[in-house]
Every structure is written in structure tokens, then in C-alpha cells.
Amino acid sequence: MTTAEWISLGSSIGALAAASISLFTLLELFKQRRASYLPDLCLVQKRFQLKQSDYMDIKLPLIWHDVNGEQSSFMYFATIELLNVGFGAAKNISVKWEFDELKFVEAVNQLAQETHQPFFITENDGTLRVNVKEGKGCSGSTKHSFNQFEYLLPLNHGSTGREISVPSSYTMLTSIYLSLFAVKSPYNDFCFDDVNIPRLQLKLQYYDIGKRKIRSSHLLECYVGSISKDDKDQPTGFGVTLRECS
């Protein structure tokens, strides 16, 4: 090759390299711009004190008291906060809860038999029912496993989180399970590691402002940290934390 041809080849290679660098820069700028409006939803752990109440003449810790908030006036009602820690708004958010409800009901009924309790749990058409042997009964709805809301702004816009309801069937069964487990285990022999509360799965689906669909799954556990009993060794309350599994 002549000197002119070498110079021409070098110029072409240089131009190609410059074009490649420009393309790479544009792609990086596109990624950064896209990330600037990408939402990211997460859950904040919350502590509760389960307080005893009279439920059809049976004492059960069914009141879920938010330790850092106001006490709810409803039994087996709890919420957990959903935050947007991303940079952009999340739109058209769908919330779906899942857990092995039938297996949990079986575990509660097994404990009720072992501790000679006058009640048992049944499930029919999506509704839990506490049945007392004297013929009394009370239902707890399980229809709150799905929810939707329009948007959630990011924290860097001064927004706060949104409270979403935990399925009432889960909180109700957890309260009864812990009460029966404590009755079965003497106070000094109560082992927190033996408590077997099913994990709760949260499935989220939402969109960013560019109409891109985003899905995420979050697995929560109910961690039991404390128990209180009266002078007759009967359970009166529990300290629990709903938190995302690591």
C-alpha cells in the first residue's frame, strides 16, 4: 500500500472509532435519562403489639396495635407502608397478596385440638369463620388480597409512602395461632424459633411515565419478638414485626 492509502485507512479507522464512541455516549445518556424517571417500590417494616380482646367470650390477641402510630379500632386489621425510592412516579399500581391459607388453617385447627379449645376455623368461598362448639360463629373476610391505586410519587419529590392493607385472613390466623402456641408452650419453655407462621408474598405491577410495565415480588415474614402473660400463665399479648425477608 502506498503512503496515501495508509493515511486514508487510518483516517477511516479514526472516524469509525469516533462514531463508536459517540454511539456509546448516546446509549449511556439514554440509559441515564431512562433511569431518571424509573420508579422503585419497596416496603418498610412495621412493628405491632397484638393486644387481647374478648372474641365470642374467648380471649384472643386480635387487636393489631401499630407501635409507632395510632391504635386501630378494628380487630385483626394491619397495614404496611409502601415507598417509592426511585426517581420517577409509579402509575396504575396493582397489589396482590398470596400465602398458603389452607395450610395455615390446618395448623391453627391442629393447635386448637391439642390445647382443647372450644372453637375451630373453617373456610368457605373465600371467607374464614371461627366456629364455637356452642353454635356461635363469626366470620373474617378474606377478600382483601387484591388492591389498585393510581400513582405513587418518589420520595425525592417530597412524597410520603402509602399504607396498604395486609389480608385480614392472615392477621386473624396469625393472632389465633400465636395465642394457641403460647397456651401449648409453658412460659419458660416458649421458643420463638419454633413458631412457624407462613410467609406472605406481595406481588406488585406498575408502570413508569414512559408506560413501561414493571413487576416485582416481595416476601414478608412475621417475626415474633416478645410475649406477655398474666399471673395465670395465659398469653395477653405479643410483639411482632412485619418485615421483608433478606
Salt bridges, closest charged atoms under 4 A:
GLU28 OE2 - LYS31 NZ 3.96
ASP54 OD1 - LYS59 NZ 2.90
ASP57 OD2 - LYS136 NZ 2.82
ASP66 OD2 - LYS46 NZ 3.58
GLU98 OE2 - LYS96 NZ 3.57
GLU98 OE1 - LYS203 NZ 3.46
GLU114 OE1 - LYS184 NZ 2.90
GLU163 OE1 - LYS46 NZ 2.84
GLU221 OE2 - ARG243 NE 2.68
ASP233 OD1 - LYS229 NZ 3.82
GLU244 OE2 - HIS218 ND1 2.86
